Amino acid sequence: MAKKKEELAAAGSPAWMATFSDLMNLLLCFFVLLFSMSTVDAQKFEEVAASFAQTFSVFSAGATAIGDGILVSNGVSQLNALDEYINSTGYEAIEEDDADKIVKEAMEKAEAAKIEASEELEEKVAEALSETGLDQMVELDYTSQYVELTLNGSLLFDSGKAELKESAYRILDQIGVILERYSESVIEIEGHTDSVPIHSAQFPSNNELSDARALSVFYYLTENTNLDPALVKHSGRGEYVPVADNGTPEGRALNRRVEIKIYNSLSEYN
């Protein structure tokens, strides 16, 4: 009986190598994908760093990376630990109470600066009034916004009238010289009355009377000084802002007045 002839092995690599090669390619692609997902985009990272620098003033915008080692090398997902990194460098998040305290302190400092500006302005005005001899006629006061000159209504007007008396011209001329020193500041003229009603054809109420008196002072000062009318305000407050008791003749006399306010350089109006 003839012996069966053995078949020769096929040339090339064994068949299982093709399957193994495909598996290796798939694994390689898988690990490349994982690597690409965990790799930091340098440009995007710099943009994130710059954004934090501008917001918190912690870093120079875009100048350096946030940190070395695990924070960066393990990818963008590690940015979740940014708060820990910032705290480790000594920069801690400001608590809401601390922020309120900082704002309050800043406001108090600003208010103190305004008060100081008004005090300095009041001293200069008081000195000028003393030089002109008006210090006995004009009452001075100040707030954080302005210095206030108060003139009794009887110095300027007859009862129930809004036309300036002739004797008022000299007073307003001297006050005008003082006001010209502060011609770049906002100046406000307010007319006030007592609570006694007025019902005349010219003035139906104290509102109209106080308005007219403030306007008379406004016209005189702007026409006889170099004050800019655009910076001089005028208003009538009627009987609604008393400084004394309207139940007595003395109190009503004090309430009939004209106030001239010079706003300081730090005032919100300047």
The 8 nearest C-alpha neighbors of each residue, nearest first, counted from 0:
[[1, 2, 3, 4, 5, 6, 7, 8],
 [0, 2, 3, 4, 5, 6, 7, 8],
 [1, 3, 4, 0, 5, 6, 7, 8],
 [4, 2, 5, 1, 6, 0, 7, 8],
 [3, 5, 2, 6, 1, 7, 0, 8],
 [6, 4, 7, 3, 2, 8, 9, 1],
 [7, 5, 8, 4, 9, 3, 10, 2],
 [6, 8, 5, 9, 10, 4, 11, 3],
 [9, 7, 10, 6, 11, 5, 13, 12],
 [10, 8, 7, 11, 13, 12, 6, 14],
 [9, 11, 8, 12, 13, 7, 14, 6],
 [12, 10, 9, 13, 14, 8, 16, 17],
 [13, 11, 14, 16, 10, 17, 15, 9],
 [12, 14, 15, 16, 11, 17, 9, 10],
 [15, 13, 16, 17, 12, 18, 11, 19],
 [16, 14, 18, 17, 13, 19, 12, 20],
 [15, 17, 19, 14, 18, 13, 20, 12],
 [18, 16, 20, 19, 15, 14, 21, 13],
 [19, 17, 21, 15, 20, 16, 22, 14],
 [18, 20, 16, 22, 17, 21, 23, 15],
 [21, 19, 17, 23, 22, 18, 16, 24],
 [20, 22, 24, 18, 19, 23, 25, 17],
 [21, 23, 19, 25, 20, 24, 26, 18],
 [22, 24, 26, 20, 25, 21, 27, 19],
 [25, 23, 27, 21, 22, 26, 28, 20],
 [24, 26, 28, 22, 27, 23, 29, 21],
 [27, 25, 29, 23, 28, 24, 30, 22],
 [26, 28, 24, 30, 29, 25, 23, 31],
 [29, 27, 31, 25, 26, 30, 32, 24],
 [28, 30, 26, 32, 27, 31, 25, 33],
 [29, 31, 33, 27, 32, 28, 34, 26],
 [32, 30, 34, 28, 33, 29, 35, 27],
 [31, 33, 29, 35, 30, 34, 28, 36],
 [34, 32, 30, 36, 31, 35, 29, 37],
 [35, 33, 31, 37, 36, 32, 30, 38],
 [34, 36, 32, 38, 33, 37, 31, 39],
 [37, 35, 33, 34, 38, 32, 74, 39],
 [36, 38, 74, 34, 35, 33, 73, 39],
 [37, 39, 74, 35, 36, 34, 40, 75],
 [40, 38, 74, 75, 41, 37, 44, 71],
 [39, 41, 43, 42, 44, 38, 75, 45],
 [42, 40, 44, 43, 39, 45, 46, 38],
 [43, 41, 45, 44, 40, 46, 39, 47],
 [42, 44, 46, 40, 45, 41, 47, 39],
 [43, 45, 41, 47, 46, 42, 40, 48],
 [44, 46, 48, 42, 47, 43, 61, 49],
 [45, 47, 43, 49, 44, 48, 50, 42],
 [46, 48, 44, 50, 45, 49, 43, 51],
 [49, 47, 45, 51, 50, 46, 61, 52],
 [50, 48, 60, 61, 52, 46, 51, 47],
 [49, 51, 47, 53, 52, 48, 46, 54],
 [52, 50, 54, 48, 49, 53, 55, 47],
 [53, 51, 58, 56, 49, 60, 57, 50],
 [52, 54, 50, 56, 51, 55, 49, 60],
 [53, 55, 51, 52, 56, 50, 57, 49],
 [54, 56, 57, 52, 53, 51, 58, 50],
 [57, 55, 52, 53, 58, 54, 51, 59],
 [56, 58, 52, 55, 59, 51, 90, 53],
 [59, 57, 52, 56, 60, 51, 49, 62],
 [58, 60, 62, 52, 61, 57, 49, 63],
 [61, 59, 49, 52, 62, 58, 53, 48],
 [60, 62, 49, 45, 63, 48, 59, 46],
 [61, 63, 59, 60, 64, 58, 49, 45],
 [64, 62, 61, 65, 59, 58, 45, 48],
 [63, 65, 66, 45, 48, 62, 61, 67],
 [66, 64, 63, 48, 67, 71, 58, 70],
 [67, 65, 64, 70, 71, 68, 84, 63],
 [66, 68, 71, 70, 69, 65, 72, 64],
 [69, 67, 70, 72, 71, 66, 73, 65],
 [68, 70, 72, 71, 73, 67, 77, 74],
 [69, 71, 77, 68, 72, 73, 67, 66],
 [72, 70, 69, 73, 74, 68, 67, 66],
 [71, 73, 69, 74, 68, 70, 67, 38],
 [74, 72, 71, 69, 70, 77, 37, 75],
 [75, 73, 37, 39, 38, 76, 72, 71],
 [74, 76, 77, 78, 39, 37, 73, 71],
 [75, 77, 78, 74, 79, 73, 37, 80],
 [76, 78, 79, 75, 70, 80, 74, 73],
 [79, 77, 81, 80, 76, 75, 70, 74],
 [78, 80, 77, 81, 76, 82, 75, 83],
 [81, 79, 78, 83, 82, 77, 84, 70],
 [80, 82, 84, 78, 83, 79, 85, 77],
 [83, 81, 85, 84, 80, 86, 79, 91],
 [84, 82, 86, 81, 80, 85, 87, 88],
 [83, 85, 87, 81, 82, 86, 88, 80],
 [84, 86, 82, 88, 87, 83, 90, 81],
 [85, 87, 91, 90, 83, 89, 88, 84],
 [86, 88, 84, 85, 89, 83, 90, 91],
 [89, 87, 85, 86, 90, 84, 91, 83],
 [90, 88, 86, 87, 91, 85, 84, 92],
 [91, 89, 86, 85, 88, 92, 87, 57],
 [92, 90, 86, 89, 93, 85, 82, 87],
 [91, 93, 94, 90, 86, 82, 85, 95],
 [94, 92, 97, 91, 98, 95, 96, 90],
 [93, 95, 97, 96, 98, 92, 99, 91],
 [94, 96, 98, 97, 99, 93, 100, 92],
 [97, 95, 99, 98, 94, 100, 93, 101],
 [98, 96, 100, 94, 95, 99, 101, 93],
 [97, 99, 95, 101, 100, 96, 94, 102],
 [100, 98, 96, 102, 97, 101, 103, 95],
 [99, 101, 97, 103, 98, 102, 104, 96],
 [100, 102, 98, 104, 99, 103, 97, 105],
 [101, 103, 105, 99, 100, 104, 106, 98],
 [104, 102, 100, 106, 105, 101, 99, 107],
 [103, 105, 107, 101, 106, 102, 100, 108],
 [106, 104, 102, 108, 103, 107, 101, 109],
 [107, 105, 109, 103, 108, 104, 110, 102],
 [106, 108, 104, 110, 109, 105, 111, 103],
 [107, 109, 111, 105, 106, 110, 104, 112],
 [110, 108, 106, 112, 107, 111, 105, 113],
 [109, 111, 107, 113, 112, 108, 106, 114],
 [112, 110, 108, 114, 113, 109, 107, 115],
 [111, 113, 115, 109, 110, 114, 108, 116],
 [114, 112, 143, 116, 110, 115, 111, 265],
 [115, 113, 143, 111, 117, 116, 112, 118],
 [114, 116, 118, 112, 113, 117, 111, 119],
 [115, 117, 113, 119, 114, 118, 120, 112],
 [118, 116, 120, 114, 115, 119, 263, 121],
 [119, 117, 115, 121, 120, 116, 114, 122],
 [118, 120, 122, 116, 117, 121, 115, 123],
 [119, 121, 117, 123, 118, 122, 116, 124],
 [122, 120, 118, 124, 123, 119, 146, 117],
 [123, 121, 125, 119, 120, 124, 126, 118],
 [122, 124, 126, 120, 125, 121, 127, 119],
 [123, 125, 127, 121, 126, 122, 128, 120],
 [126, 124, 128, 122, 127, 123, 121, 129],
 [125, 127, 129, 123, 124, 128, 122, 130],
 [126, 128, 124, 130, 129, 125, 123, 131],
 [129, 127, 134, 133, 125, 131, 130, 126],
 [128, 130, 132, 134, 126, 127, 131, 133],
 [129, 131, 127, 128, 132, 126, 133, 134],
 [132, 130, 128, 129, 133, 127, 173, 134],
 [131, 133, 129, 130, 134, 128, 135, 136],
 [134, 132, 128, 136, 135, 131, 137, 129],
 [133, 135, 128, 129, 137, 136, 132, 125],
 [136, 134, 133, 137, 132, 138, 129, 128],
 [137, 135, 133, 134, 138, 150, 151, 132],
 [138, 136, 150, 134, 149, 135, 133, 148],
 [137, 139, 149, 148, 136, 150, 140, 134],
 [140, 138, 148, 147, 137, 149, 141, 146],
 [139, 141, 147, 146, 138, 148, 142, 121],
 [142, 140, 146, 147, 145, 117, 143, 121],
 [141, 143, 144, 145, 146, 114, 117, 140],
 [142, 144, 114, 113, 117, 145, 110, 141],
 [145, 143, 266, 142, 262, 263, 113, 117],
 [144, 146, 262, 261, 263, 142, 141, 260],
 [147, 145, 141, 261, 260, 121, 140, 117],
 [146, 148, 260, 140, 141, 259, 139, 145],
 [147, 149, 139, 259, 258, 138, 137, 260],
 [150, 148, 258, 138, 137, 257, 147, 259],
 [151, 149, 257, 137, 256, 152, 258, 148],
 [150, 152, 256, 153, 154, 255, 257, 253],
 [151, 153, 256, 255, 154, 155, 156, 257],
 [152, 154, 156, 155, 151, 157, 158, 255],
 [155, 153, 152, 151, 156, 167, 150, 166],
 [154, 156, 167, 153, 152, 163, 164, 157],
 [157, 155, 163, 153, 164, 152, 160, 161],
 [156, 158, 160, 153, 159, 164, 155, 161],
 [157, 159, 160, 156, 153, 152, 161, 255],
 [158, 160, 157, 161, 208, 197, 156, 202],
 [161, 159, 157, 158, 162, 156, 208, 212],
 [160, 162, 212, 211, 156, 163, 208, 215],
 [163, 161, 160, 156, 164, 215, 212, 157],
 [164, 162, 156, 155, 167, 161, 165, 215],
 [163, 165, 167, 166, 156, 155, 162, 157],
 [166, 164, 167, 168, 163, 169, 155, 156],
 [165, 167, 164, 168, 169, 155, 170, 154],
 [168, 166, 155, 170, 164, 165, 169, 171],
 [169, 167, 171, 170, 166, 165, 172, 164],
 [170, 168, 172, 171, 167, 166, 173, 165],
 [169, 171, 167, 173, 168, 172, 174, 166],
 [170, 172, 174, 168, 173, 169, 175, 167],
 [173, 171, 175, 169, 170, 174, 168, 176],
 [174, 172, 176, 175, 171, 170, 169, 177],
 [173, 175, 171, 177, 176, 172, 178, 170],
 [174, 176, 178, 172, 173, 177, 171, 220],
 [177, 175, 173, 179, 174, 178, 172, 180],
 [178, 176, 174, 175, 179, 180, 173, 127],
 [177, 179, 175, 180, 181, 176, 174, 182],
 [178, 180, 182, 181, 176, 177, 175, 226],
 [181, 179, 178, 177, 182, 176, 183, 175],
 [182, 180, 179, 178, 183, 184, 177, 261],
 [181, 183, 179, 226, 184, 180, 178, 227],
 [184, 182, 181, 185, 230, 227, 226, 180],
 [185, 183, 181, 182, 262, 269, 186, 261],
 [184, 186, 230, 262, 231, 269, 261, 268],
 [187, 185, 231, 261, 260, 232, 230, 184],
 [186, 188, 232, 260, 231, 233, 259, 189],
 [189, 187, 233, 259, 258, 213, 232, 234],
 [190, 188, 234, 258, 213, 235, 257, 233],
 [189, 191, 209, 235, 257, 213, 212, 236],
 [192, 190, 237, 256, 209, 236, 255, 257],
 [193, 191, 255, 238, 237, 254, 209, 205],
 [192, 194, 251, 238, 254, 255, 195, 245],
 [193, 195, 238, 196, 245, 192, 251, 205],
 [194, 196, 193, 197, 205, 192, 238, 245],
 [197, 195, 194, 204, 205, 198, 193, 203],
 [196, 198, 204, 205, 199, 203, 195, 202],
 [199, 197, 203, 204, 202, 196, 200, 201],
 [200, 198, 202, 201, 203, 197, 204, 159],
 [199, 201, 202, 203, 198, 197, 204, 207],
 [202, 200, 199, 203, 198, 207, 208, 204],
 [201, 203, 199, 207, 204, 208, 200, 198],
 [204, 202, 198, 199, 200, 197, 201, 207],
 [205, 203, 197, 206, 202, 207, 198, 196],
 [204, 206, 208, 237, 207, 209, 197, 192],
 [205, 207, 237, 204, 209, 208, 210, 235],
 [206, 208, 210, 202, 205, 209, 204, 211],
 [209, 207, 205, 211, 210, 206, 202, 212],
 [208, 210, 235, 190, 212, 191, 237, 206],
 [211, 209, 235, 207, 213, 208, 212, 234],
 [210, 212, 214, 208, 209, 213, 161, 207],
 [213, 211, 161, 215, 209, 214, 210, 190],
 [214, 212, 190, 210, 216, 215, 211, 189],
 [213, 215, 217, 211, 212, 216, 218, 210],
 [216, 214, 212, 218, 217, 213, 211, 219],
 [215, 217, 219, 213, 214, 218, 220, 212],
 [218, 216, 214, 220, 215, 219, 221, 213],
 [219, 217, 215, 221, 216, 220, 222, 214],
 [218, 220, 216, 222, 217, 221, 223, 215],
 [219, 221, 223, 217, 222, 218, 224, 175],
 [220, 222, 218, 224, 226, 223, 219, 228],
 [223, 221, 219, 220, 218, 224, 225, 226],
 [224, 222, 220, 221, 219, 225, 172, 175],
 [225, 223, 226, 221, 220, 222, 175, 179],
 [224, 226, 227, 179, 221, 223, 182, 222],
 [227, 225, 182, 224, 221, 228, 179, 220],
 [226, 228, 229, 230, 225, 231, 182, 221],
 [229, 227, 231, 230, 221, 226, 232, 217],
 [228, 230, 227, 231, 232, 226, 185, 186],
 [231, 229, 185, 228, 227, 186, 232, 184],
 [232, 230, 186, 228, 187, 229, 185, 227],
 [233, 231, 187, 188, 186, 230, 234, 229],
 [232, 234, 188, 187, 189, 213, 214, 217],
 [235, 233, 189, 210, 213, 190, 188, 236],
 [234, 236, 210, 209, 190, 189, 237, 206],
 [237, 235, 191, 190, 239, 209, 238, 206],
 [236, 238, 206, 205, 191, 192, 209, 239],
 [239, 237, 192, 193, 194, 240, 191, 236],
 [238, 240, 237, 241, 236, 191, 194, 192],
 [241, 239, 238, 242, 236, 191, 237, 254],
 [242, 240, 254, 243, 239, 238, 193, 244],
 [241, 243, 254, 240, 253, 244, 250, 245],
 [244, 242, 250, 241, 254, 245, 253, 251],
 [243, 245, 250, 246, 247, 251, 242, 241],
 [246, 244, 251, 250, 247, 243, 194, 193],
 [245, 247, 244, 250, 248, 251, 249, 243],
 [246, 248, 250, 249, 245, 251, 244, 252],
 [249, 247, 251, 250, 252, 246, 245, 253],
 [250, 248, 252, 247, 251, 253, 244, 245],
 [249, 251, 243, 244, 247, 253, 245, 252],
 [250, 252, 245, 254, 193, 248, 253, 249],
 [251, 253, 249, 250, 255, 254, 248, 193],
 [254, 252, 250, 251, 255, 243, 249, 151],
 [253, 255, 251, 193, 241, 252, 256, 192],
 [256, 254, 192, 152, 252, 193, 253, 191],
 [255, 257, 152, 151, 191, 254, 150, 190],
 [258, 256, 190, 150, 189, 149, 191, 152],
 [257, 259, 149, 189, 148, 188, 150, 260],
 [260, 258, 188, 148, 187, 147, 149, 189],
 [259, 261, 147, 187, 186, 146, 145, 262],
 [262, 260, 186, 146, 145, 185, 263, 147],
 [263, 261, 145, 185, 144, 266, 184, 260],
 [262, 264, 145, 266, 265, 117, 144, 116],
 [263, 265, 266, 269, 262, 184, 116, 113],
 [266, 264, 263, 113, 267, 269, 116, 144],
 [265, 267, 144, 268, 263, 269, 264, 262],
 [266, 268, 269, 265, 144, 264, 262, 263],
 [267, 269, 266, 185, 262, 265, 144, 184],
 [268, 266, 267, 264, 184, 185, 265, 262]]
